[in-house]
Amino acid sequence: MSQTVAALPAPKPRGRLFFANPGPTNIPDSVLQAVAHSTVDFMSADFLTLYDACMAGVKRVLKTEQHVFFYTASGHGAWEAALVNVLSPGDTILIIETGYFSLGWAEMAEALGVKVETVSADWRTGVDTAAVEAALAADTDHRIKAVGVVHNETATGVALPIPDVRAALDATGHPALLMADTISSLACFDFRMDEWGCDVVVGGSQKGLMLPTGMSFTGVSEKALAAHQHSTMPKHYMNWTAMIGRRHKSFIGTVPVNLFFGLAESLRLLEEEGLDHVFARHHRLAEATRAAVRTWTGNNGPELFCRNPARLSDSVTAILMPQGHNADALRKICHERFNLSLGGGLGPLGGKVFRIGHMGDLNEPMILGTLATVELALGLAGVPHGKGGVDSAIAALAAS
Ligand SMILES: *Cc1c(COP(=O)(O)O)cnc(C)c1O
């Protein structure tokens, strides 16, 4: 019987694609339905009402009463908007190394003619904030115009305490702008733009906000807007001055109305649950994931990539494979046999790390299904691991 089945061509996987990537993330059905709206005029009164409510809602999520500019672009577009609107060619930015995404932002700054200084760091623990303070203290003539930090390094699962970076600026009396990338932390765990003294905050649609890819935004402080007046970097489509003069205070071209129908619904979902409950849910599911991984680590199995217990990310867990075992082979089994999509290792972590996203529209059965499938695949791939990871995840959920 089993031989007959094996002789048939491999069946197409059935059931819903189980999507456990750390971005883009699962889109709630009600958001999908909201996005599937017929076209409207972006200057019509009804749309403007919805648009203004979205702008106010995004400010509540960012915890800011300052400015927000939206872009029809993925997160990279908002990264670029942050740089070109406040810096000038030849300015220096201090980028705090976190991993693949901090390197990407630094590379973009360099391509735009900005000088990049880096505070280097071990990707598994994250930067020593004393080193950030030392770099700022050494910059006595204030060449550094901005400090760029990725709040949640999606490639490593290490989150950085933004208030500590603010404290380093304050302790040295350094006037540089604080730029924070919150693309994979916003609406997943705590972020407070105004209270934490952030000047330019980069966010995107397709992670914690549970929307399709294609829209990003920047929160902008009064201080950053003042710096913008002196920026000589070439810019047009993302020029804040041009945007401020428009009715939407964003968008030089057509407004992506369907993304706003979706955004209105995702904001409604976030506020119905309550942001603090959203954060608590992310923490609970992250703890369950980590409990499973710690059990797998027994018997020389895979381990948490993040070695700093105070900086474990609540939106993504990066898992380091044991020597000699390829993360992509494991991901292939998960995808092809079980219809489970996992995140891969980025940059130098390719093949060494796989990532479980636990951000956005996610609950306990989804995380348990993912963990059970990974445990099944570890066995099938012959990867050594401690048994009972799923039991540990269940115990963690039962206790929380
Ligand atoms: C996803 C991500 C980006 C890039 O965003 P895109 O939407 O893919 O352009 C930047 N920074 C972080 C931290 C991210 O997670």
The ligand as a Tripos MOL2 file, in Angstrom:
@<TRIPOS>MOLECULE
LIG
   15    15     1     0     0
SMALL
NO_CHARGES

@<TRIPOS>ATOM
      1 C1         11.6650   44.1510    6.4360 C.3       1 LIG1
      2 C2         12.6120   45.1140    7.0070 C.ar      1 LIG1
      3 C3         13.1740   46.1480    6.2520 C.ar      1 LIG1
      4 C4         12.9700   46.2900    4.7740 C.3       1 LIG1
      5 O1         11.6840   46.5280    4.4520 O.3       1 LIG1
      6 P1         11.1330   46.1910    2.9850 P.3       1 LIG1
      7 O2          9.6780   46.4260    3.1850 O.co2     1 LIG1
      8 O3         11.4750   44.7660    2.7090 O.co2     1 LIG1
      9 O4         11.7630   47.1320    2.0540 O.co2     1 LIG1
     10 C5         13.9930   47.0480    6.8820 C.ar      1 LIG1
     11 N1         14.2860   46.9420    8.1920 N.ar      1 LIG1
     12 C6         13.7860   45.9380    8.9450 C.ar      1 LIG1
     13 C7         14.1420   45.8740   10.3870 C.3       1 LIG1
     14 C8         12.9440   45.0040    8.3870 C.ar      1 LIG1
     15 O5         12.4630   43.9970    9.1280 O.3       1 LIG1
@<TRIPOS>BOND
     1     1     2 1
     2     2     3 ar
     3     2    14 ar
     4     3     4 1
     5     3    10 ar
     6     4     5 1
     7     5     6 1
     8     6     7 2
     9     6     8 1
    10     6     9 1
    11    10    11 ar
    12    11    12 ar
    13    12    13 1
    14    12    14 ar
    15    14    15 1
@<TRIPOS>SUBSTRUCTURE
     1 LIG1         1 GROUP 0 **** ****
